[in-house]
Amino acid sequence: MTQTLAQRLAELDDAFRGDLTPLSGGDSGAGVWRLEAATPLIVKRDRPERLAGEADGLAALAAAADALVVPRVMALAGDLLVMEALDASGPRDGARLGEGLRQLHAATREPGADHGWARDNACGLTPQPNAALADGRDFQRERRLLPLVRVCRDRGLLDAALAARVERVAATLESWLADQPPSLVHGDLWLGNVLFTPRGPAIIDPAVYRHYPDVDVAMLSLFGDPGAAFHEAYWDGRRPADWSRREALFQLYPLLNHLYLFGAGYRDGVARAAARVLAD
């Protein structure tokens, strides 16, 4: 397979010649290789629609994230995506990551714009519907929480009581969460999708759309913590008084997604997040 892939890459571009080393594909299920060409590259092989969504997201972030590093897309050809390989040997600079993410969200905030994206994409292996809605509460309810409640119920991963609690969270958003102009969000910004390069913090493997910027900040703290320097730089003294509740809300979607993908081990996390939202 590696030999066939090498031949395809060479036919795609003469600069794509070199040794291929298989890498872990993470949660996405994609085949991933490092290509030791004249310029080191990353090669992904996956379904064309998934790769097209990733390339679209990388291009959007690269155009907007002036203070963050985003890998350049070198080629997209059906089931192959070729990207710049990043050097992850830089210092762990949480403050610079926080400042860069704050600038991205502020620079892309669009009053009057809809929440969503022009195309659907994927979060891990899960298809991610992005059809636009004018109100962010509607989008969080109809495009994020309720679709995953339904599929998790169908798989027997949510009992009726817990499903009802998440549905209550979705139904009562207007009672406490203000609508606001959407920002461009990475969409899957757990710590594994952050690299610290000599050029500064980098963000990879996006699932972009326009929504509350809380999406990215909540995700960064779900499976780890980016550190106090990150939070200080990101919030810059403007952390919302109800952040604990907002964080729990925007962690519900990735927790439901992990429940759907990986099973019952994430049920307690879903229950705790729903309880945090409903307790306030």
C-alpha positions, 0 to 999 in steps of 0.5 A: 500500500505504501508503494502505491501511495508513493507512486500516486503522490509522485504523479500528483506532484514531483515535489511529493517524492520521498520516504513515507512513515505511517503515523497514528490517525488519531480518532478520525480513522484516516490513514496518516503518513509523514512524507520526507520530501524536500519539504517534510509533509503530512499525507492523509488518506480518507473519504474525499468529503471528509478531507475536503471539509478539513482542507476547507477548515484549514484554509479558513483558519489560515486566512483569519488566524494571524497569531496562530500557525495553521498548516498549509494545504499543499494538495487536495486530490480526492481521497488524498490531502497533503499538508505542511508538516509542523515541527512540534519542538517549540516551547509550551506557550499557553499565554501566546495560545490564549492571545492568538485564540482571542484574536481569532475569535474577535477578528472573525466576530460577525454581527448579523451573520448566521451560526453555521457554515457553508458546508457540513464537515465532521468532528472525528468520525461523526458527521457534523451538520452546519446548516445555518441558523440565525440564533445561536441557541437554535443552532446549539440545540438543533445542530449539536445537542439534539441530533446526538441525543437521538443517535445515542438513544438509538444505540442504547447509550442514553437512558430515558432520564439522562436523555430528558435532562439533556433535552431540558438543557437544550429547551431552556437555553433562551432562559439564560444564554444570550444570543451573540454574533458568531465567531469562526471556531476551530470546532474540535480544539482539544489539547491534542489538536494544539502543537507548540512549534518554534513559530508559535502555537499551531492548531490542526485537524479543524471542524470549523463553523461559526458559533459561540467562541466558548466552543473552543475554550470549553473544549480545551479544558475538557480532556486536560487544561491549557493552564492559567497563562492561557486563561489569563491571556484569553479572557484578558479580564473579561471572563463571564461571571457564568463561565462554569455554566457556559463551559458545561454547556459547550462541553456537552456536544463533544461529550455526547460525541465521545459517548456516540463514538466510544461508548458508555465510559462517557455517560457519566461525563454527559450527566455531570455536564448536564447537571452543571448547566441545570444547577445554575 
